[in-house]
Amino acid sequence: MALDPESAKAEIIKFCEEKSASKSKFYFNDFTKLFPDEKTRDVKKLLTQLVQEEKMVFWSSGSTTMYGLTGAGKQAHSEGED
């Protein structure tokens, strides 16, 4: 990975915060577009690290997995994550 992991994670968080007015959950492909020159596996590792650090959460409908900031969105409030 050519990116600095910490700055890449900060960019992901910033992206989510900027879009938070319109949506709270994002598809994996939304994040791969932020880093078009990186391998998808490396982007996945960054997202996994953010989940492990509890800065982001996985959300799954059963067929689709999405990512969101911890405590953001209607789903988080109904599940007591806030």
C-alpha positions in Angstrom: 0.0 0.0 0.0 1.4 3.3 -1.1 -0.8 5.3 1.3 -0.1 6.2 4.8 -2.7 4.1 6.7 -3.4 6.9 9.3 -4.0 9.6 6.7 -6.1 7.2 4.6 -8.3 6.4 7.6 -8.6 10.1 8.3 -9.7 10.6 4.7 -12.4 7.9 5.0 -13.7 9.4 8.2 -13.8 12.9 6.6 -15.6 11.5 3.6 -18.3 9.9 5.8 -18.7 13.1 7.9 -19.1 15.3 4.8 -21.8 13.0 3.4 -23.6 12.5 6.7 -26.3 15.0 5.9 -27.5 12.9 3.1 -26.6 9.3 4.1 -25.2 7.4 7.0 -24.2 4.1 5.4 -21.9 3.5 2.5 -21.1 0.7 0.2 -17.6 -0.7 0.0 -17.3 0.6 -3.6 -17.8 4.2 -2.3 -14.5 3.8 -0.5 -12.6 2.2 -3.3 -13.4 5.3 -5.4 -11.5 7.4 -2.8 -8.4 5.4 -3.5 -8.5 4.4 -7.2 -4.9 3.5 -7.4 -5.0 1.1 -4.4 -5.9 -2.5 -4.4 -9.4 -3.3 -3.1 -7.9 -5.6 -0.5 -5.9 -2.7 1.0 -9.0 -0.5 1.2 -10.9 -3.4 2.9 -8.0 -3.6 5.5 -8.4 0.1 6.3 -12.1 -0.3 6.8 -11.6 -3.3 9.0 -9.1 -1.4 11.1 -11.6 1.4 11.6 -14.3 -1.1 12.7 -11.8 -2.7 15.1 -11.0 0.8 16.5 -14.8 1.3 16.9 -14.7 4.4 14.7 -16.9 2.7 12.1 -19.5 -0.1 12.1 -20.5 -2.8 9.7 -24.2 -3.0 8.8 -25.6 -5.9 6.9 -29.0 -6.5 5.4 -28.1 -10.2 4.8 -27.1 -9.7 1.2 -25.3 -6.3 1.4 -22.7 -5.1 3.8 -22.3 -1.4 4.3 -20.2 0.8 6.5 -21.1 3.8 8.7 -19.7 5.9 11.4 -20.2 4.6 14.9 -23.4 6.1 16.3 -24.6 7.7 13.1 -27.9 7.2 11.4 -31.4 6.0 12.3 -30.3 2.3 12.6 -27.7 3.2 15.3 -30.3 5.1 17.4 -32.8 2.3 17.3 -30.1 -0.3 18.3 -28.8 1.9 21.2 -25.4 2.6 19.6 -25.5 6.3 20.4 
